[in-house]
Amino acid sequence: MCLPVLNGSVVTNEYMKEDFFIKIETWHKPDMGTQENVHCLDPNVWKTVEVVHIDIADRSQVEPADYKADEDPSIFQSIKTKRGPLGPNWKKELANSEDCPRMCAYKLVTIKFRWWGLQNKVENFIQKQEKRIFTNFHRQLFCWIDKWIGLTMEDIRRMEDETQKELEAIRKKGPVRGTTAADN
């Protein structure tokens, strides 16, 4: 299985300059999420890291406003691959199935928001929203498998170009859409 090795994105703010950034780094590994410190952080930094496990089949990890039955891995079954639905013990079942491919996306989210009195609150809020986004995205990814399985890199690049043009057109003329922050 071909897995992307590492990618990253950094969000900054012109007003706050070096006092604000969100950095997301991802390692994709063909395992069940059992590796420690895949980002090779300094041991002192690693001690401060909170590891958050996401179970895409666990509906309790999904905000009620985000729930969509057609994006629920616990009820979805792929027509093309016959994968799913994912039961409560899907991780154990997958670990015991040598012939079934698996992949874990190890995400390292680093947030810096240096503003006295707000730093911890804002950083914690952003971390919560990132978990929410990752949970929803990976649930969609699983449930949309019949749309992407078998695509070539040429197909993917073409779709990326089309999507970029479509999003730019929407951004220029339409109202703001997408994920909004959840307070709870």
N, C-alpha and C positions, 0 to 999 in steps of 0.2 A: 504494500500500500504506500502511495506517495503522500507524505505529509509535509505541509509547510513547516520550515524549521523555526523561524523567528520573524515576527513582524512587530512593528511598534507604531504608536501614534502619540503625538504630544499636542495638547491643547493649551494655549496660553492666552493671556489677556494683555492688550497693549497698555491699559491704564495701570495695572498692578505690576507689570514687567516681570522681574524674576521672583516676585513674591507670590505668584500664582502659576501653577501648572498642573495638568493631569497627564500622566504618562501611562500608557498601557502597553505592556510587552507580553507576547504570547509565544509559548512553545507548544507545539503539537507533538504528542508522543503516542506510540502505538501500545498503550497500556491502560490500566484501570484507575489511574490517578494515584498510584502508590509511591511515586518517587518523591523524595525530599529535596527541597532546594534546587529545583531544575534550572533556576536562573543564576545559580552559582553566586549567591549573595555572600558577602562577608559574614562569618558566623555571628558577630555581634549584631549585625543588621537582621539576619535571619531570625534571631531570638525575638525580635520585635514584630515579626510578620504574623498577621492573623490569617490562617488558612481557612477558607470558606468553601465547603463542598456544595456543589449544586447537583440536585437530582432532578433531571428533566421530567421524570414521571410523577414526582411528588407534587400534587396540586396545592398542598399547603404552602409551598414556596412561591406560589403565584398570587399576585395581588388580585382581588376579586374583579376589579375593573379591567384587568389584562386578560382574563380567562376567555379562551375561544375553544369551543368543543372540537373544531376541525384542526386545532393546533395542540391537541392533548395527546401526548405519547402513550398515555395509559388506555386510550381507546382507539388510536389510529393503527391501521395495518397497511403496509405498503403493498400495492398490487404487484409491482415489479420485483421486489426482493423478498416479500413475505415477512419482513421484519415488523415486529410489533404485534399486538399491543404490548407495552412494557408493564409488567406486573410489579408488585411491591418488592419482589426479590430479583428484579431484572439484572442488577449488577452481579450478584452471585451466580446467576445462570449464565451470564456472558463470560464471567471469569472461568467457568467450567467448560465452556465451549471453545475448544482450540481452533476450530475451522471458521469461526465468525470474526470478521474484522472488528477492531475496536480502536478508539482514539480518544485521548484526553487532551483538552485544551487547558494548559496551565497558564493562567492569567496573573500577571503581576501589575497591580494598579498602584501607582505612586501619586500621591496628591500633596501639593504644597499650597497652603492658603495662609499666608502670614498677615493676619490682621487682628490685632489685639482684641480679645473679648469674643471673637467669632471663630477663631481658627479651628478649634476642636469640633464645634457644632457644624461648621460648613464641611470640613473634611469628612466627618462621619456621615453627613447627609449625602455627599457625593459618593462615598463608598457604597452606601445602601442602594443608591440609584444605579450604580454600575452593576451590582449583583442582580438587580431587577432586569436590567437590559440584557445581561448575559444569559439569564435564565430564560427570558422570553425568546431571545434569538436562537438559542440552542434547541428549544422546544420546536420552534418553527423549522429549523434546519432538519431535524429528524422527520417531522411530519411532511415536509416538502420533498422528501427523498425522490419520489417518482418524477419530480420536475427537473432534478439535477443529475441523477445517477446516469452515467454514460455520456455526459457532456465532454467534449474535447476542450482543450485550453483555448482553441480558436473560437469555439462556441461561447465560452465564458468571457473572453475578451470582447467579443461582439456585444454580448448582453451588457457588460459593464459600460461600454461606450453608449449604447442605447439608453441605459438607465441614467447615466450622467446627463445626457441631453434632456431626458424627460424631467429629471429633478431640477435642472437649471430652469427649464421653462415654467415648472410649477412654482419654484422659488420666486421668479420674477413677477408672476401675475396672480398667484393664488394666496389664500390665507395660510397662516402657519399651521402645519399639521405634524403629527408624529407623537412620540412619547412625551408626556409631561411628568413633572416630578410628583411623586406620591408622598403625602405628608406622614402617613402612619408607619 
